[in-house]
Amino acid sequence: MARTRSLFALSCLLFLSQNYLQAFRGLSTFIPRSQGVDGARDILSWIQYIQDEEGAGISGLLMLRPKYAHSFQANTITNYFMNNPTLAFSGSRVANRGSDDILADYFGLPSDYQSNVTLCPSISTTQFDISLYTKLWSCEYESWFQELYFFTQLPIVHATWNLNLQENVINAGSNFQPAGYMGKGDKRILRSQLVTDVKTSLQGTTTFGDMLEPLRYGKVNGALCCTDVADLTLELAWHIASYTQKHFELSAFLTIPTGTRPTGSFLFEPQIGNGHHWELGATASFYLPLRREREDNCSSFGIALYGRVGHLFASCQKRSFDLTPNGRGSRYMLLETIGTAVDDIVQIPAGSPLTQQYLGLLVPAVNVTTLDCSIKIGVQGEFAAVFVYENSCWQLDVGYNAWGRSNEILTSRQQFPSDRFGVKGDASLYGFVIGVPYYLGLNATQSMATLHAGQGTGNTNFANLNADNAAPAGGGLQQLVPADAAALNIPITAAGGSNPPILLTDANIDVLSALSPSALSNKLFVQGLLAFGENVCLQGHIGLGGELEFTTRTNKFFADTNNIAGGASQWGIWLWFDISY
């Protein structure tokens, strides 16, 4: 029994070390609630449509609503991407590096670089909603099939998303990268030829050494703006008005994807709409008026309930994946291109000519692990309840809205190109023939390296002793040129490689790292309206409203994402104008 308890404790410790002590959670796509899904707006407009005292409804209603919303509780979004509010970056030769420090070498920074990076994400949205109810048919006498009408909704959205990345550089670094560590040739890469800081590296505009292509996905580059139509909703509704003035409605709706489609270009890219999914579902609405008469006026109290449920069909998107077993955030590591050996004089170990060799090109992992995908969402639903007070000239609505969405499901994806790339970690890429200006590609891979460090105890002497299946090179191939060895105070020894290297395959793609978890939010809202045009053909309301929405952790996610919220908390204000006829 004691042994069982010990094994259980050890397994828990290993789980925590793999999942909670890493800086990144690994979730690469943030898709909050669509601007087109708003039960508060929908039930408020429906109330205006059915407010006729006679219970027969009205011929039609046009609603216009400009709205502004802004996120708050930035830590909930930060927590979606990372475990810690501050990311520490440090180079491979910084003394006493933290276990969760991100290796600065991957970003083209010197080995003595140190900085702290913080995020304060914000989302601001300017929105203009257009809703139209049109009666298609109505019964002239009281019946359960009172009327049939068509409803359409068009939300036009301008969104600005900003991670607000701030970097505090502790030590800009002065170290050079020795020849063979990051690039070809027998010349070192000077500090002036390396990237300035982490913030610059993440913008996707810089290259260094053998990394000839900058970061193309997962970039961070200040505020990003987008304007689009969130979702076009078409709804066919059966409206029932009973003899007791109760109102009940059932409807079927179709959402046509008109918004943005996730591309993975930026870590925090603006999303307008539901992720470009077609959605099919149904709604139900109920209104119970509670009326009391006055001598000079008529006022009423009412309660309205609204429910909505739908299925989001598969949508083609791009998603960025991490690698397994390299951990979350591994998409920001570097990969070596490895293929058939071109230098048959390289022997690893001595007497064994290479069959696979580094081909002289480094790539950011995210550039090749961003893949075309088909993603669906099983169910999305809403509930809203509103207390309505109305008299002859004004109206007050106070309500609650809950929204939820199940986790994303990957139905298919593009295949990762197997057996072409190896994880670099802190491996050296080239060895040197001393006495002649000649460098040769090695084949050292580090299949267990992480975003935080190279494999094992590190490659402190650049001889690749921590490589997969490590073996020394024969033929006098050495790990450093004499000038760099002297400057670094490292003895010259044989270069090393892998016998054989371990290459990535499609099975190394961490599918869960790119899928959004389930999400839940709770909203309180209030709206005041003034009536106009009561004695003319056209009548309507003007008013002002506001809301406060809190995203909630669902605790139904994957093991290492069970403490995050899949949406954004926000406040919003709007103007309301409707006209009925």
C-alpha positions as CSV (number, residue, x, y, z in Angstrom):
1,M,0.0,0.0,0.0
2,A,2.8,2.4,0.9
3,R,4.5,1.7,-2.5
4,T,1.2,2.4,-4.3
5,R,0.8,5.7,-2.5
6,S,4.4,6.6,-3.5
7,L,3.8,5.8,-7.1
8,F,0.6,7.8,-7.1
9,A,2.5,10.8,-5.6
10,L,5.2,10.5,-8.1
11,S,2.8,10.4,-11.0
12,C,1.0,13.5,-9.7
13,L,4.4,15.3,-9.4
14,L,5.3,14.4,-13.0
15,F,1.8,15.6,-14.2
16,L,2.3,18.9,-12.5
17,S,5.8,19.4,-13.8
18,Q,4.7,18.7,-17.4
19,N,1.5,20.8,-17.3
20,Y,1.6,23.5,-14.7
21,L,5.2,24.5,-14.5
22,Q,5.4,25.5,-18.1
23,A,5.0,29.1,-19.1
24,F,2.6,28.5,-22.0
25,R,-0.7,26.6,-21.7
26,G,-0.4,26.0,-25.5
27,L,-3.8,27.1,-26.6
28,S,-3.1,28.9,-29.8
29,T,-6.6,30.2,-30.8
30,F,-8.9,32.4,-28.8
31,I,-12.5,32.5,-30.0
32,P,-14.9,34.1,-27.6
33,R,-18.7,34.5,-27.9
34,S,-19.8,35.7,-31.4
35,Q,-21.0,39.2,-31.5
36,G,-24.0,37.9,-33.4
37,V,-25.1,35.6,-30.6
38,D,-26.8,37.9,-28.0
39,G,-29.9,36.6,-26.2
40,A,-30.3,39.9,-24.5
41,R,-30.7,41.8,-27.8
42,D,-32.9,39.0,-29.2
43,I,-35.4,38.9,-26.4
44,L,-35.6,42.7,-26.1
45,S,-36.5,43.0,-29.8
46,W,-39.0,40.2,-29.6
47,I,-40.7,41.9,-26.6
48,Q,-41.2,45.0,-28.8
49,Y,-42.6,42.9,-31.6
50,I,-45.3,41.2,-29.4
51,Q,-46.2,44.2,-27.2
52,D,-49.5,44.9,-28.9
53,E,-52.3,44.7,-26.2
54,E,-54.7,42.8,-28.4
55,G,-52.3,39.9,-28.7
56,A,-52.4,40.0,-32.5
57,G,-48.9,41.3,-32.9
58,I,-47.8,43.9,-35.3
59,S,-47.1,43.9,-39.0
60,G,-43.4,44.4,-38.7
61,L,-40.5,45.9,-36.7
62,L,-37.2,47.4,-37.6
63,M,-34.6,47.6,-34.8
64,L,-31.3,49.6,-35.1
65,R,-28.8,49.4,-32.3
66,P,-25.3,50.9,-32.2
67,K,-23.2,49.4,-29.4
68,Y,-19.8,49.7,-27.9
69,A,-18.2,47.0,-25.7
70,H,-14.9,46.6,-24.0
71,S,-13.3,43.7,-22.2
72,F,-12.2,43.8,-18.5
73,Q,-10.5,41.2,-16.2
74,A,-7.6,41.0,-18.6
75,N,-6.1,38.3,-16.4
76,T,-8.7,35.8,-17.6
77,I,-7.5,36.1,-21.2
78,T,-3.9,36.1,-20.1
79,N,-4.6,32.9,-18.2
80,Y,-5.9,31.3,-21.4
81,F,-2.5,31.5,-23.0
82,M,0.0,31.1,-20.2
83,N,0.3,29.8,-16.6
84,N,2.1,32.8,-15.2
85,P,1.3,36.5,-15.6
86,T,4.9,37.2,-16.4
87,L,7.0,35.3,-19.0
88,A,10.7,35.1,-18.2
89,F,13.1,34.9,-21.2
90,S,16.7,33.9,-20.7
91,G,19.6,32.8,-22.8
92,S,21.2,29.3,-22.6
93,R,24.3,30.6,-20.8
94,V,22.6,32.7,-18.1
95,A,23.6,31.4,-14.7
96,N,20.8,29.8,-12.6
97,R,18.1,29.9,-15.3
98,G,14.6,29.4,-14.0
99,S,13.0,26.0,-14.8
100,D,10.1,27.8,-16.6
101,D,12.3,30.5,-18.3
102,I,11.7,30.5,-22.1
103,L,14.9,29.9,-24.0
104,A,15.8,33.2,-25.6
105,D,18.1,31.5,-28.1
106,Y,15.0,30.3,-30.1
107,F,14.2,33.9,-30.8
108,G,17.5,35.0,-32.2
109,L,18.7,36.5,-29.0
110,P,22.2,36.2,-27.3
111,S,22.9,33.5,-24.8
112,D,23.2,36.0,-21.9
113,Y,19.9,37.8,-22.7
114,Q,17.3,38.3,-19.9
115,S,13.9,39.9,-19.9
116,N,10.4,39.7,-18.5
117,V,7.3,39.9,-20.7
118,T,3.8,40.7,-19.5
119,L,0.5,40.7,-21.3
120,C,-2.6,42.8,-20.7
121,P,-5.1,41.8,-23.4
122,S,-8.0,44.0,-24.4
123,I,-10.8,43.7,-26.8
124,S,-12.9,46.7,-27.9
125,T,-15.9,46.3,-30.2
126,T,-18.0,48.8,-32.0
127,Q,-21.2,47.2,-33.4
128,F,-24.2,48.2,-35.4
129,D,-27.1,45.7,-35.2
130,I,-29.9,45.6,-37.7
131,S,-32.9,43.4,-36.9
132,L,-36.1,43.1,-39.0
133,Y,-39.3,41.3,-38.2
134,T,-41.8,40.8,-41.1
135,K,-45.2,39.1,-40.7
136,L,-45.7,36.4,-43.4
137,W,-49.2,35.2,-42.3
138,S,-51.7,35.7,-39.5
139,C,-54.9,34.1,-38.4
140,E,-58.0,36.4,-38.2
141,Y,-59.4,34.5,-35.2
142,E,-58.0,33.2,-32.0
143,S,-56.1,30.0,-32.5
144,W,-52.9,28.3,-31.5
145,F,-51.4,29.0,-34.9
146,Q,-51.6,32.8,-34.5
147,E,-49.0,34.0,-37.0
148,L,-45.9,33.2,-39.0
149,Y,-43.2,35.7,-39.4
150,F,-39.6,36.0,-40.7
151,F,-36.8,37.4,-38.7
152,T,-33.3,38.5,-40.0
153,Q,-30.4,39.9,-38.1
154,L,-27.3,41.6,-39.4
155,P,-24.5,42.7,-36.9
156,I,-21.9,44.9,-38.5
157,V,-18.8,44.8,-36.3
158,H,-15.5,46.7,-36.0
159,A,-13.1,45.0,-33.5
160,T,-9.7,46.0,-32.1
161,W,-7.7,43.3,-30.3
162,N,-4.5,44.0,-28.5
163,L,-2.3,41.8,-26.3
164,N,-0.5,44.9,-25.0
165,L,2.8,43.0,-24.8
166,Q,5.2,44.9,-22.6
167,E,8.9,43.8,-22.2
168,N,11.2,44.7,-19.4
169,V,14.8,44.0,-20.6
170,I,17.0,43.1,-17.7
171,N,20.1,42.4,-19.7
172,A,20.2,43.0,-23.5
173,G,23.1,40.7,-23.7
174,S,26.5,41.0,-25.4
175,N,27.4,37.4,-26.2
176,F,27.9,36.3,-29.7
177,Q,26.5,33.0,-31.1
178,P,29.6,30.8,-31.9
179,A,30.0,29.6,-35.5
180,G,28.0,26.4,-36.1
181,Y,25.4,27.0,-33.3
182,M,22.8,28.9,-35.3
183,G,24.3,29.4,-38.7
184,K,26.6,28.1,-41.4
185,G,30.2,29.3,-41.9
186,D,33.2,29.6,-39.7
187,K,32.3,33.1,-38.5
188,R,30.5,33.8,-35.3
189,I,27.2,35.7,-35.3
190,L,27.8,39.0,-33.5
191,R,25.4,40.6,-31.0
192,S,24.7,43.4,-33.5
193,Q,23.5,40.8,-36.0
194,L,21.1,39.2,-33.6
195,V,17.5,40.3,-32.8
196,T,17.1,43.3,-30.5
197,D,14.5,41.9,-28.1
198,V,11.7,39.4,-27.7
199,K,9.0,42.0,-28.7
200,T,10.8,42.5,-32.0
201,S,11.2,38.8,-32.6
202,L,7.5,38.1,-32.2
203,Q,6.6,40.7,-34.8
204,G,7.7,38.3,-37.5
205,T,10.0,40.6,-39.3
206,T,13.4,39.3,-38.4
207,T,15.7,36.4,-39.4
208,F,19.1,35.2,-38.1
209,G,21.7,32.6,-38.9
210,D,20.1,29.7,-40.9
211,M,16.6,30.9,-40.1
212,L,15.9,32.5,-43.4
213,E,12.1,32.7,-43.1
214,P,10.7,34.9,-40.3
215,L,7.8,33.9,-38.0
216,R,4.7,33.6,-40.2
217,Y,2.2,32.4,-37.6
218,G,1.5,33.1,-33.9
219,K,2.9,36.6,-34.2
220,V,2.4,39.5,-31.7
221,N,2.3,42.9,-33.3
222,G,0.4,45.5,-31.4
223,A,-3.3,46.4,-31.9
224,L,-5.1,44.6,-34.7
225,C,-8.3,45.8,-36.3
226,C,-10.9,44.1,-38.4
227,T,-14.4,45.1,-39.8
228,D,-16.9,42.5,-41.0
229,V,-20.4,41.2,-40.6
230,A,-20.5,38.8,-37.6
231,D,-23.1,36.3,-38.7
232,L,-26.2,36.6,-40.8
233,T,-29.1,35.0,-39.1
234,L,-32.4,33.9,-40.8
235,E,-35.2,32.8,-38.7
236,L,-38.7,31.4,-39.3
237,A,-41.0,31.8,-36.3
238,W,-44.4,30.4,-35.3
239,H,-46.0,32.9,-32.9
240,I,-48.8,31.7,-30.6
241,A,-51.0,34.2,-28.7
242,S,-53.5,32.6,-26.3
243,Y,-56.8,33.9,-25.0
244,T,-55.1,35.0,-21.7
245,Q,-52.7,37.3,-23.5
246,K,-49.7,34.9,-23.0
247,H,-47.3,34.8,-25.9
248,F,-45.4,31.8,-26.9
249,E,-43.1,31.4,-29.9
250,L,-41.1,28.6,-31.5
251,S,-38.6,29.2,-34.3
252,A,-36.0,27.5,-36.5
253,F,-32.9,29.5,-37.5
254,L,-30.0,29.3,-39.8
255,T,-26.8,31.2,-39.3
256,I,-24.8,32.0,-42.4
257,P,-21.1,32.5,-41.7
258,T,-20.1,36.0,-42.9
259,G,-17.4,36.9,-40.3
260,T,-13.7,36.1,-40.1
261,R,-12.1,32.7,-40.4
262,P,-9.2,31.9,-38.0
263,T,-5.8,32.0,-39.9
264,G,-3.3,31.6,-37.1
265,S,-1.3,34.6,-38.3
266,F,-1.4,36.2,-34.9
267,L,-1.5,34.8,-31.4
268,F,-4.4,37.2,-30.6
269,E,-6.1,37.8,-33.9
270,P,-9.5,39.6,-34.0
271,Q,-12.4,37.2,-34.4
272,I,-15.7,38.5,-35.8
273,G,-18.5,36.0,-35.8
274,N,-18.5,32.4,-34.7
275,G,-15.4,31.1,-36.4
276,H,-17.1,30.9,-39.8
277,H,-19.4,28.0,-38.9
278,W,-22.8,27.4,-40.4
279,E,-25.3,27.0,-37.5
280,L,-28.7,25.4,-37.4
281,G,-30.9,25.5,-34.4
282,A,-34.2,26.4,-32.7
283,T,-35.4,29.0,-30.2
284,A,-38.4,29.3,-27.8
285,S,-39.8,32.5,-26.3
286,F,-42.5,33.1,-23.7
287,Y,-44.0,36.3,-22.4
288,L,-46.5,36.5,-19.5
289,P,-47.9,40.0,-19.0
290,L,-49.1,41.0,-15.4
291,R,-51.4,44.0,-15.9
292,R,-52.9,46.5,-13.4
293,E,-55.0,49.5,-14.3
294,R,-54.8,53.1,-13.1
295,E,-57.4,55.8,-13.5
296,D,-55.5,57.9,-16.0
297,N,-53.1,55.4,-17.4
298,C,-52.3,51.9,-18.0
299,S,-49.1,50.2,-16.9
300,S,-48.1,46.5,-17.0
301,F,-45.6,44.2,-15.6
302,G,-44.3,41.2,-17.6
303,I,-41.9,38.4,-17.5
304,A,-40.2,37.1,-20.7
305,L,-38.1,33.9,-21.1
306,Y,-35.9,33.0,-24.1
307,G,-33.9,29.9,-25.0
308,R,-31.7,29.1,-28.0
309,V,-29.8,26.0,-29.0
310,G,-27.8,25.2,-32.1
311,H,-25.2,23.0,-33.7
312,L,-22.1,24.6,-35.4
313,F,-21.1,22.6,-38.5
314,A,-17.6,21.9,-39.5
315,S,-15.6,24.9,-40.7
316,C,-12.3,25.0,-42.6
317,Q,-9.7,27.0,-40.6
318,K,-6.0,27.2,-39.9
319,R,-4.7,26.2,-36.5
320,S,-1.2,26.2,-35.0
321,F,-0.2,23.1,-33.1
322,D,2.4,22.3,-30.5
323,L,4.5,19.2,-30.6
324,T,4.5,16.2,-28.3
325,P,6.4,15.3,-26.2
326,N,8.0,18.8,-26.3
327,G,5.2,20.4,-24.3
328,R,3.0,23.4,-24.6
329,G,4.4,26.4,-26.4
330,S,6.8,24.2,-28.4
331,R,5.5,25.8,-31.6
332,Y,7.8,28.6,-30.8
333,M,10.9,26.4,-30.9
334,L,13.2,25.9,-33.9
335,L,13.3,22.9,-36.2
336,E,16.2,21.6,-38.3
337,T,15.6,20.5,-41.8
338,I,17.1,17.0,-42.2
339,G,17.4,14.9,-45.3
340,T,19.6,12.6,-47.2
341,A,23.3,13.2,-46.4
342,V,25.2,15.3,-49.0
343,D,28.6,15.2,-47.3
344,D,29.7,11.5,-47.2
345,I,32.9,12.4,-45.4
346,V,31.0,13.1,-42.2
347,Q,31.0,10.0,-40.0
348,I,28.9,9.7,-36.8
349,P,30.3,7.6,-35.2
350,A,33.7,7.2,-36.7
351,G,33.6,4.7,-39.5
352,S,29.8,5.2,-40.2
353,P,29.1,7.7,-43.0
354,L,25.9,9.7,-42.4
355,T,22.7,8.7,-44.1
356,Q,20.8,11.8,-42.8
357,Q,22.2,15.2,-42.4
358,Y,21.3,18.8,-41.4
359,L,20.6,20.6,-44.7
360,G,21.3,24.2,-43.7
361,L,17.9,25.6,-42.9
362,L,16.2,26.4,-39.6
363,V,12.5,27.0,-39.4
364,P,10.2,28.3,-36.6
365,A,8.2,25.2,-35.7
366,V,4.9,27.2,-35.9
367,N,5.6,27.8,-39.6
368,V,5.2,24.1,-40.4
369,T,2.8,23.1,-37.6
370,T,0.1,25.6,-38.7
371,L,-2.2,23.3,-40.6
372,D,-5.5,23.4,-42.4
373,C,-8.2,21.9,-40.2
374,S,-11.9,21.1,-40.2
375,I,-13.5,22.0,-36.8
376,K,-17.0,21.8,-35.5
377,I,-18.8,22.6,-32.2
378,G,-21.4,20.2,-30.9
379,V,-23.7,22.6,-29.2
380,Q,-24.1,26.3,-28.4
381,G,-27.0,27.6,-26.2
382,E,-28.4,30.6,-24.5
383,F,-31.0,31.4,-21.9
384,A,-32.4,34.8,-21.1
385,A,-35.0,36.1,-18.6
386,V,-36.4,39.7,-18.5
387,F,-38.6,41.6,-16.2
388,V,-40.6,44.2,-18.2
389,Y,-42.3,47.3,-16.8
390,E,-44.3,49.3,-19.3
391,N,-46.7,52.3,-19.2
392,S,-48.1,54.6,-21.9
393,C,-44.8,56.5,-22.6
394,W,-41.9,54.5,-21.3
395,Q,-40.6,51.0,-20.6
396,L,-37.9,49.5,-18.4
397,D,-36.3,46.1,-19.0
398,V,-34.0,44.3,-16.5
399,G,-32.7,40.9,-17.3
400,Y,-30.2,38.0,-17.2
401,N,-28.6,36.1,-20.0
402,A,-26.5,32.9,-19.8
403,W,-24.4,31.6,-22.8
404,G,-22.5,28.4,-23.2
405,R,-20.6,26.5,-25.9
406,S,-19.1,23.0,-25.9
407,N,-15.5,22.4,-26.7
408,E,-14.3,22.3,-30.3
409,I,-14.0,19.0,-32.1
410,L,-11.3,18.4,-34.8
411,T,-12.9,16.4,-37.6
412,S,-9.9,16.4,-40.0
413,R,-6.7,18.2,-40.6
414,Q,-3.8,18.5,-43.0
415,Q,-1.0,16.1,-42.5
416,F,2.3,17.3,-41.0
417,P,5.3,16.4,-43.3
418,S,6.9,13.5,-41.6
419,D,10.6,12.7,-41.4
420,R,11.7,16.1,-42.7
421,F,12.3,18.0,-39.5
422,G,14.1,17.4,-36.2
423,V,13.9,19.5,-33.0
424,K,17.0,21.6,-32.6
425,G,16.9,22.4,-28.9
426,D,20.3,23.8,-28.1
427,A,22.2,21.5,-30.5
428,S,25.1,22.7,-32.6
429,L,24.4,22.5,-36.3
430,Y,27.9,22.2,-37.8
431,G,31.3,20.7,-37.1
432,F,34.6,22.1,-38.3
433,V,37.7,20.7,-40.0
434,I,40.5,22.5,-38.2
435,G,43.2,24.1,-40.3
436,V,41.0,24.7,-43.3
437,P,38.0,27.0,-43.5
438,Y,35.5,24.2,-43.8
439,Y,32.3,23.4,-42.0
440,L,30.1,20.4,-42.3
441,G,26.4,19.8,-41.4
442,L,25.8,17.4,-38.5
443,N,22.6,15.6,-37.6
444,A,22.1,16.2,-33.9
445,T,18.4,16.3,-32.8
446,Q,16.9,16.8,-29.4
447,S,13.5,15.1,-29.5
448,M,12.8,15.9,-25.8
449,A,13.8,19.5,-25.8
450,T,11.2,22.0,-24.6
451,L,10.4,25.7,-25.0
452,H,12.3,26.2,-21.8
453,A,15.6,24.4,-22.4
454,G,17.6,22.0,-24.5
455,Q,17.5,18.3,-23.9
456,G,18.9,16.8,-20.7
457,T,21.6,18.8,-18.9
458,G,22.2,21.1,-21.9
459,N,24.8,21.5,-24.6
460,T,27.2,23.5,-22.5
461,N,30.4,22.7,-24.5
462,F,28.6,22.6,-28.0
463,A,29.7,19.0,-28.5
464,N,26.1,17.7,-28.6
465,L,26.5,15.3,-25.8
466,N,22.8,15.7,-25.0
467,A,21.6,14.8,-28.5
468,D,19.4,11.9,-29.3
469,N,21.5,8.7,-29.5
470,A,24.6,10.9,-29.0
471,A,27.8,9.8,-30.8
472,P,31.1,11.6,-31.5
473,A,32.0,12.5,-35.1
474,G,35.0,10.9,-36.7
475,G,37.5,12.3,-39.1
476,G,38.8,15.0,-36.8
477,L,35.6,17.0,-37.0
478,Q,35.5,19.5,-34.0
479,Q,32.7,21.3,-32.3
480,L,34.1,24.9,-32.3
481,V,36.5,27.0,-34.3
482,P,39.6,27.9,-32.2
483,A,38.8,31.6,-31.9
484,D,35.3,30.9,-30.4
485,A,36.6,28.2,-28.2
486,A,39.2,30.5,-26.8
487,A,36.7,33.4,-26.3
488,L,34.2,31.1,-24.5
489,N,37.0,29.3,-22.5
490,I,35.8,25.9,-23.8
491,P,38.2,23.1,-24.7
492,I,38.1,22.0,-28.3
493,T,36.7,18.4,-28.6
494,A,35.1,16.2,-31.2
495,A,31.8,17.4,-32.6
496,G,28.9,15.1,-32.0
497,G,25.6,14.1,-33.6
498,S,22.8,11.5,-33.4
499,N,23.1,7.9,-34.5
500,P,20.4,8.0,-35.7
501,P,18.6,11.4,-35.5
502,I,14.9,11.3,-34.3
503,L,12.7,13.0,-36.8
504,L,9.2,14.4,-36.3
505,T,6.2,12.6,-37.7
506,D,2.5,13.5,-38.0
507,A,2.0,11.6,-34.7
508,N,4.0,14.3,-32.9
509,I,1.2,16.9,-33.5
510,D,-0.5,17.8,-30.2
511,V,-4.1,18.1,-31.4
512,L,-5.5,19.5,-28.1
513,S,-3.1,22.4,-28.2
514,A,-5.1,24.1,-31.0
515,L,-8.6,23.5,-29.9
516,S,-10.7,26.0,-27.9
517,P,-12.3,24.5,-24.7
518,S,-15.9,24.9,-23.7
519,A,-17.0,28.3,-22.6
520,L,-19.6,29.9,-20.4
521,S,-20.7,33.4,-19.5
522,N,-23.3,35.2,-17.4
523,K,-24.7,38.6,-18.3
524,L,-26.8,41.2,-16.5
525,F,-28.5,43.9,-18.6
526,V,-30.9,46.8,-18.3
527,Q,-32.6,49.0,-20.9
528,G,-34.9,52.0,-20.7
529,L,-37.1,53.1,-23.6
530,L,-39.3,56.0,-24.5
531,A,-42.3,55.5,-26.8
532,F,-43.1,57.8,-29.7
533,G,-45.7,58.1,-32.6
534,E,-48.5,56.4,-30.6
535,N,-51.2,58.0,-32.7
536,V,-49.7,57.7,-36.2
537,C,-49.1,54.8,-38.5
538,L,-45.5,54.4,-37.5
539,Q,-44.6,54.0,-33.8
540,G,-41.6,52.9,-31.9
541,H,-39.1,53.5,-29.1
542,I,-35.8,55.1,-28.5
543,G,-33.7,54.3,-25.5
544,L,-30.4,53.4,-23.8
545,G,-29.1,50.2,-22.4
546,G,-26.1,48.6,-20.8
547,E,-24.7,45.2,-19.9
548,L,-22.1,43.5,-17.8
549,E,-20.9,40.0,-18.8
550,F,-18.6,37.7,-16.8
551,T,-16.9,34.7,-18.4
552,T,-16.8,31.6,-16.2
553,R,-14.5,28.7,-15.8
554,T,-16.3,25.5,-16.7
555,N,-13.8,23.0,-15.2
556,K,-14.7,20.5,-18.0
557,F,-11.6,20.9,-20.0
558,F,-8.5,18.9,-20.7
559,A,-6.3,18.1,-17.7
560,D,-3.9,21.0,-18.2
561,T,-6.5,23.6,-19.1
562,N,-9.0,23.0,-16.3
563,N,-8.6,26.4,-14.7
564,I,-9.3,28.7,-17.7
565,A,-12.2,30.6,-19.1
566,G,-12.9,30.2,-22.8
567,G,-14.4,33.7,-23.3
568,A,-13.9,37.3,-22.4
569,S,-15.6,39.4,-19.7
570,Q,-16.9,42.7,-21.0
571,W,-19.1,45.6,-20.4
572,G,-21.2,47.3,-23.1
573,I,-23.6,50.2,-23.7
574,W,-26.0,50.8,-26.6
575,L,-28.5,53.1,-28.1
576,W,-31.8,51.6,-29.2
577,F,-34.2,52.6,-31.9
578,D,-37.1,50.6,-33.1
579,I,-40.0,51.4,-35.4
580,S,-43.1,49.2,-35.8
581,Y,-45.8,49.3,-38.5
